[in-house]
Amino acid sequence: MKQDAERASAGADWHDGGWLFATPTGRGTATRVDYDEWKELLRDAKVRDGRLHDARHTAATVLLILGVPERAVMGLMGWPSTSMAARYQHMVDSVRSGIAEKIDGFIWEVPAGE
């Protein structure tokens, strides 16, 4: 893990603040650094410009598409209530189609032995 290497390299200069994203000495990064790195990532990936917050909506929707249970999504996203799912997860056609296929199979499935 990169942060473990930075911790070892920093030695006594390491400040363990529990940051997920930290400087090479363990301190929290400035908001502007996050913003600049996000914009650079978008440019390098040649995708449309967007807010970093938009990535939360995308991540939440991808988890919905993958069928990740809501409780697990809540833990990953740091949501205190299920109402946050309605705010961040956006219904997409592939999810609608999957639901329709499941209902179709349930309704029209021929019981075994018939």
Backbone as ProteinMPNN parsed JSONL, in Angstrom:
{"seq_chain_A": "MKQDAERASAGADWHDGGWLFATPTGRGTATRVDYDEWKELLRDAKVRDGRLHDARHTAATVLLILGVPERAVMGLMGWPSTSMAARYQHMVDSVRSGIAEKIDGFIWEVPAGE", "coords_chain_A": {"N_chain_A": [[0.854, -1.177, 0.0], [0.544, 2.195, -0.833], [0.451, 4.262, 1.073], [1.488, 3.042, 3.342], [4.163, 2.747, 2.602], [4.854, 5.441, 2.398], [4.519, 6.179, 5.048], [6.546, 4.7, 6.289], [8.768, 5.831, 5.035], [8.601, 8.49, 5.891], [9.063, 8.29, 8.582], [9.83, 9.585, 11.741], [8.648, 11.977, 11.116], [6.086, 11.451, 10.36], [2.624, 12.044, 10.636], [-0.037, 10.758, 12.076], [-3.112, 11.124, 11.221], [-5.261, 9.692, 10.506], [-6.159, 9.99, 7.942], [-7.592, 9.182, 4.801], [-6.782, 10.031, 2.303], [-3.768, 11.441, 2.079], [-0.934, 13.619, 2.679], [2.558, 12.987, 1.829], [3.602, 12.881, 4.396], [1.554, 12.219, 6.03], [-0.319, 14.136, 6.738], [-3.502, 15.832, 6.325], [-4.844, 16.583, 3.076], [-5.091, 19.65, 1.232], [-8.171, 21.175, 0.259], [-8.139, 22.29, -2.292], [-6.135, 20.84, -3.568], [-7.304, 18.326, -3.895], [-9.368, 19.072, -5.655], [-7.886, 20.037, -7.895], [-6.474, 17.69, -8.607], [-8.616, 16.031, -9.294], [-9.695, 17.39, -11.528], [-7.509, 17.172, -13.255], [-7.405, 14.397, -13.565], [-9.823, 13.965, -14.967], [-9.266, 15.368, -17.341], [-7.016, 13.904, -18.299], [-8.214, 11.429, -18.708], [-9.844, 12.054, -20.726], [-12.585, 12.64, -20.523], [-15.828, 14.157, -20.044], [-15.995, 17.31, -18.339], [-16.662, 17.587, -14.865], [-18.17, 17.823, -11.604], [-16.516, 16.805, -8.597], [-18.261, 15.795, -6.758], [-20.224, 14.74, -8.408], [-19.181, 12.299, -9.043], [-19.806, 10.741, -6.86], [-22.531, 10.278, -7.209], [-22.391, 8.79, -9.564], [-20.882, 6.561, -8.682], [-22.653, 5.493, -6.749], [-24.82, 4.824, -8.378], [-23.653, 2.927, -10.084], [-23.166, 0.906, -8.226], [-25.811, 0.213, -7.683], [-26.571, -0.797, -10.227], [-24.91, -3.023, -10.277], [-26.15, -4.551, -8.418], [-25.573, -4.484, -5.719], [-26.281, -4.983, -2.319], [-28.439, -2.739, -0.537], [-27.767, -2.091, 2.132], [-25.031, -2.619, 2.203], [-24.171, -0.753, 0.333], [-24.842, 1.574, 1.701], [-22.979, 1.461, 3.803], [-20.545, 1.619, 2.372], [-20.793, 4.117, 1.116], [-21.131, 5.784, 3.232], [-23.607, 6.553, 4.23], [-26.186, 7.572, 6.452], [-28.845, 6.828, 6.39], [-31.468, 5.09, 4.574], [-32.747, 6.807, 2.88], [-30.886, 8.283, 1.554], [-30.105, 6.742, -0.576], [-32.12, 7.107, -2.447], [-31.596, 9.68, -3.174], [-29.024, 9.619, -4.312], [-28.725, 7.313, -5.961], [-29.521, 6.549, -9.236], [-32.164, 5.495, -11.251], [-31.732, 3.32, -13.923], [-32.02, 2.151, -17.331], [-31.031, -0.495, -17.645], [-31.302, -1.599, -15.106], [-34.08, -1.448, -14.752], [-34.87, -3.188, -16.816], [-33.75, -5.587, -15.908], [-35.251, -6.005, -13.59], [-37.798, -6.32, -14.721], [-37.376, -8.678, -16.19], [-36.94, -10.502, -14.11], [-39.438, -10.461, -12.824], [-41.049, -11.363, -14.916], [-40.014, -13.978, -15.228], [-40.766, -15.024, -12.769], [-43.574, -14.845, -12.751], [-44.337, -16.26, -15.074], [-43.052, -18.651, -14.904], [-42.969, -22.132, -15.208], [-44.101, -24.419, -12.901], [-42.12, -27.08, -11.433], [-42.529, -30.38, -12.654], [-44.873, -30.062, -14.023]], "CA_chain_A": [[0.0, 0.0, 0.0], [1.372, 3.392, -1.0], [0.532, 5.033, 2.306], [2.406, 2.339, 4.247], [5.519, 3.108, 2.166], [5.076, 6.841, 2.776], [4.658, 6.197, 6.51], [7.892, 4.2, 6.592], [9.726, 6.81, 4.531], [8.515, 9.719, 6.702], [9.623, 8.009, 9.909], [9.361, 10.414, 12.857], [7.883, 13.114, 10.59], [4.728, 11.015, 10.03], [1.534, 12.509, 11.514], [-1.157, 9.862, 11.809], [-4.396, 11.764, 11.461], [-6.32, 8.805, 10.045], [-6.644, 10.439, 6.641], [-7.576, 8.225, 3.711], [-5.91, 10.686, 1.338], [-2.867, 12.233, 2.906], [0.348, 14.031, 2.106], [3.579, 11.968, 2.118], [3.918, 12.835, 5.826], [0.363, 11.827, 6.769], [-1.255, 15.231, 7.015], [-4.612, 15.947, 5.389], [-4.577, 17.411, 1.904], [-5.916, 20.843, 1.082], [-9.308, 20.99, -0.642], [-7.747, 22.677, -3.644], [-5.351, 19.745, -4.125], [-8.315, 17.366, -4.324], [-10.034, 19.648, -6.832], [-6.942, 20.059, -9.01], [-6.199, 16.321, -9.033], [-9.834, 15.549, -9.944], [-9.764, 18.005, -12.855], [-6.434, 16.57, -14.044], [-7.84, 13.043, -13.879], [-10.831, 14.064, -16.026], [-8.575, 15.748, -18.584], [-6.187, 12.78, -18.744], [-9.104, 10.354, -19.157], [-10.589, 12.59, -21.874], [-14.03, 12.586, -20.282], [-16.396, 15.485, -19.831], [-15.729, 17.956, -17.057], [-17.719, 17.381, -13.894], [-17.813, 18.043, -10.2], [-16.11, 15.613, -7.858], [-19.48, 15.283, -6.131], [-20.926, 13.944, -9.408], [-18.625, 10.949, -8.994], [-20.553, 10.01, -5.831], [-23.765, 9.815, -7.851], [-22.008, 7.723, -10.494], [-20.505, 5.383, -7.897], [-23.862, 4.937, -6.146], [-25.621, 4.221, -9.45], [-22.95, 1.715, -10.512], [-23.434, -0.111, -7.206], [-27.185, -0.214, -7.934], [-26.536, -1.626, -11.431], [-24.251, -4.275, -9.916], [-27.003, -5.297, -7.494], [-25.008, -4.503, -4.367], [-27.352, -4.742, -1.348], [-28.506, -1.357, -0.067], [-27.033, -1.957, 3.407], [-23.609, -2.555, 1.866], [-23.963, 0.544, -0.319], [-24.868, 2.578, 2.771], [-21.692, 1.413, 4.495], [-19.488, 2.116, 1.479], [-20.977, 5.528, 0.809], [-21.182, 6.551, 4.476], [-24.951, 7.1, 4.395], [-26.804, 7.195, 7.717], [-30.212, 6.344, 6.209], [-31.791, 4.598, 3.234], [-33.24, 7.908, 2.035], [-29.77, 8.767, 0.749], [-30.083, 5.963, -1.813], [-33.033, 7.77, -3.388], [-30.956, 10.919, -3.602], [-27.792, 9.39, -5.063], [-28.807, 6.244, -6.95], [-30.44, 6.926, -10.31], [-32.691, 4.337, -11.955], [-31.277, 3.254, -15.305], [-32.763, 1.164, -18.115], [-30.568, -1.875, -17.42], [-31.887, -2.059, -13.847], [-35.501, -1.659, -15.048], [-34.985, -4.404, -17.627], [-33.458, -6.721, -15.031], [-36.416, -6.201, -12.718], [-38.868, -6.857, -15.57], [-37.045, -10.072, -16.494], [-37.164, -11.297, -12.897], [-40.885, -10.577, -12.626], [-41.515, -12.232, -15.997], [-39.655, -15.346, -14.875], [-41.533, -15.422, -11.584], [-44.991, -14.994, -13.116], [-44.57, -17.22, -16.147], [-42.272, -19.863, -14.707], [-43.788, -23.326, -15.07], [-43.637, -25.208, -11.736], [-41.52, -28.374, -11.743], [-43.456, -31.515, -12.673], [-46.072, -29.79, -14.822]], "C_chain_A": [[0.9, 1.241, 0.0], [1.528, 4.164, 0.317], [1.451, 4.365, 3.329], [3.856, 2.679, 3.904], [5.84, 4.544, 2.552], [5.281, 6.964, 4.281], [6.064, 5.764, 6.906], [8.947, 5.214, 6.181], [9.762, 8.073, 5.393], [9.104, 9.519, 8.087], [8.988, 8.871, 10.992], [8.548, 11.619, 12.391], [6.427, 12.745, 10.254], [3.73, 11.503, 11.088], [0.308, 11.677, 11.18], [-2.464, 10.52, 12.206], [-5.556, 10.918, 10.987], [-6.894, 9.191, 8.692], [-6.564, 9.32, 5.619], [-6.669, 8.737, 2.599], [-5.054, 11.655, 2.114], [-1.634, 12.651, 2.114], [1.368, 12.93, 2.41], [4.01, 11.905, 3.586], [2.673, 12.587, 6.671], [-0.622, 12.923, 7.091], [-2.37, 15.235, 5.971], [-4.254, 16.857, 4.229], [-5.524, 18.605, 1.877], [-7.022, 20.557, 0.071], [-8.919, 21.289, -2.076], [-6.941, 21.572, -4.333], [-6.294, 18.677, -4.679], [-8.967, 17.821, -5.627], [-9.116, 19.584, -8.05], [-6.642, 18.65, -9.53], [-7.407, 15.713, -9.743], [-9.929, 16.085, -11.374], [-8.696, 17.418, -13.781], [-6.818, 15.152, -14.477], [-8.867, 13.05, -15.012], [-10.192, 14.414, -17.367], [-7.785, 14.578, -19.152], [-7.042, 11.634, -19.297], [-9.931, 10.77, -20.37], [-12.097, 12.376, -21.737], [-14.525, 13.988, -19.968], [-16.064, 16.013, -18.439], [-16.91, 17.72, -16.126], [-17.212, 17.666, -12.492], [-17.384, 16.725, -9.559], [-17.333, 14.973, -7.212], [-20.282, 14.423, -7.112], [-20.436, 12.497, -9.4], [-19.322, 10.11, -7.926], [-21.851, 9.46, -6.403], [-23.461, 8.652, -8.79], [-21.679, 6.447, -9.737], [-21.739, 4.713, -7.297], [-24.72, 4.235, -7.191], [-24.97, 2.944, -9.963], [-23.193, 0.592, -9.504], [-24.86, -0.647, -7.335], [-27.234, -1.166, -9.124], [-25.937, -2.996, -11.125], [-25.072, -5.121, -8.945], [-26.448, -5.407, -6.093], [-26.128, -4.188, -3.377], [-27.275, -3.328, -0.762], [-27.713, -1.143, 1.225], [-25.527, -1.841, 3.146], [-23.282, -1.218, 1.201], [-23.933, 1.647, 0.74], [-23.525, 2.628, 3.501], [-20.567, 1.982, 3.652], [-19.576, 3.616, 1.272], [-21.015, 6.403, 2.066], [-22.539, 7.19, 4.716], [-25.555, 6.652, 5.72], [-28.206, 6.611, 7.553], [-30.444, 5.908, 4.767], [-32.305, 5.709, 2.325], [-32.128, 8.479, 1.158], [-29.675, 8.0, -0.568], [-30.971, 6.622, -2.862], [-32.41, 9.044, -3.945], [-29.788, 10.672, -4.556], [-27.882, 8.328, -6.151], [-29.881, 6.601, -7.978], [-30.849, 5.68, -11.086], [-32.277, 4.402, -13.425], [-32.006, 2.11, -16.002], [-32.33, -0.271, -17.839], [-31.136, -2.441, -16.119], [-33.37, -2.34, -14.047], [-35.702, -2.967, -15.815], [-34.74, -5.648, -16.779], [-34.617, -7.043, -14.112], [-37.554, -6.84, -13.522], [-38.622, -8.328, -15.896], [-37.281, -10.98, -15.288], [-38.657, -11.511, -12.658], [-41.481, -11.509, -13.677], [-41.238, -13.693, -15.669], [-40.459, -15.867, -13.706], [-42.979, -15.714, -11.957], [-45.207, -16.147, -14.085], [-43.786, -18.516, -16.004], [-43.215, -21.042, -14.495], [-43.256, -24.125, -13.892], [-43.096, -26.576, -12.17], [-42.58, -29.467, -11.689], [-44.715, -31.244, -13.473], [-45.766, -29.839, -16.277]], "O_chain_A": [[1.883, 1.316, 0.738], [2.612, 4.655, 0.631], [2.121, 5.053, 4.099], [4.681, 2.876, 4.797], [6.955, 4.842, 2.981], [6.109, 7.75, 4.741], [6.697, 6.389, 7.757], [9.916, 5.431, 6.907], [10.826, 8.657, 5.6], [9.591, 10.468, 8.701], [7.767, 8.89, 11.148], [7.832, 12.222, 13.19], [5.631, 13.617, 9.905], [3.977, 11.382, 12.288], [-0.313, 11.863, 10.134], [-2.871, 10.483, 13.367], [-6.707, 11.35, 11.047], [-7.993, 8.766, 8.337], [-5.576, 8.586, 5.575], [-5.887, 7.98, 2.024], [-5.563, 12.587, 2.737], [-1.338, 12.119, 1.044], [1.065, 12.021, 3.183], [4.711, 10.973, 3.98], [2.719, 12.727, 7.893], [-1.673, 12.651, 7.67], [-2.204, 14.708, 4.871], [-3.46, 17.786, 4.376], [-6.621, 18.559, 2.435], [-6.827, 19.782, -0.866], [-9.348, 20.581, -2.988], [-7.051, 21.389, -5.545], [-6.106, 18.185, -5.792], [-9.097, 17.047, -6.576], [-9.528, 19.127, -9.116], [-6.562, 18.435, -10.739], [-7.239, 14.956, -10.699], [-10.208, 15.337, -12.311], [-8.957, 17.194, -14.963], [-6.582, 14.76, -15.62], [-8.787, 12.225, -15.922], [-10.53, 13.832, -18.398], [-7.87, 14.289, -20.346], [-6.64, 10.953, -20.241], [-10.63, 9.951, -20.968], [-12.783, 11.992, -22.684], [-13.74, 14.887, -19.666], [-15.879, 15.247, -17.494], [-18.052, 17.662, -16.583], [-16.01, 17.738, -12.234], [-17.85, 15.655, -9.953], [-17.428, 13.748, -7.13], [-20.949, 13.476, -6.696], [-21.194, 11.579, -9.714], [-19.42, 8.892, -8.07], [-22.231, 8.323, -6.124], [-24.182, 7.654, -8.811], [-22.143, 5.368, -10.106], [-21.855, 3.488, -7.335], [-25.283, 3.173, -6.925], [-25.669, 1.972, -10.249], [-23.404, -0.555, -9.899], [-25.093, -1.836, -7.119], [-27.863, -2.221, -9.049], [-26.398, -4.01, -11.648], [-24.73, -6.274, -8.68], [-26.807, -6.322, -5.352], [-26.858, -3.217, -3.575], [-26.19, -2.796, -0.525], [-27.057, -0.114, 1.383], [-24.838, -1.055, 3.796], [-22.24, -0.623, 1.474], [-23.095, 2.547, 0.679], [-23.002, 3.706, 3.781], [-19.731, 2.738, 4.148], [-18.558, 4.309, 1.254], [-20.939, 7.628, 1.971], [-22.624, 8.25, 5.335], [-25.452, 5.479, 6.08], [-28.712, 5.966, 8.471], [-29.714, 6.303, 3.858], [-32.293, 5.552, 1.104], [-32.406, 9.093, 0.128], [-29.214, 8.548, -1.57], [-30.606, 6.683, -4.036], [-32.686, 9.427, -5.082], [-29.588, 11.433, -5.503], [-27.189, 8.427, -7.163], [-31.015, 6.918, -7.617], [-30.0, 4.905, -11.526], [-32.456, 5.427, -14.084], [-32.541, 1.213, -15.351], [-33.169, -1.171, -17.802], [-31.421, -3.636, -16.039], [-33.875, -3.356, -13.568], [-36.595, -3.752, -15.497], [-35.444, -6.647, -16.92], [-34.932, -8.21, -13.88], [-38.194, -7.784, -13.059], [-39.553, -9.133, -15.88], [-37.768, -12.101, -15.437], [-39.085, -12.617, -12.328], [-42.324, -12.349, -13.36], [-42.114, -14.545, -15.813], [-40.799, -17.049, -13.668], [-43.543, -16.72, -11.527], [-46.152, -16.921, -13.935], [-43.845, -19.381, -16.878], [-44.15, -20.961, -13.698], [-42.077, -24.479, -13.875], [-43.561, -27.153, -13.153], [-43.424, -29.482, -10.793], [-45.56, -32.132, -13.59], [-46.657, -29.634, -17.102]]}, "name": "protein", "num_of_chains": 1, "seq": "MKQDAERASAGADWHDGGWLFATPTGRGTATRVDYDEWKELLRDAKVRDGRLHDARHTAATVLLILGVPERAVMGLMGWPSTSMAARYQHMVDSVRSGIAEKIDGFIWEVPAGE"}
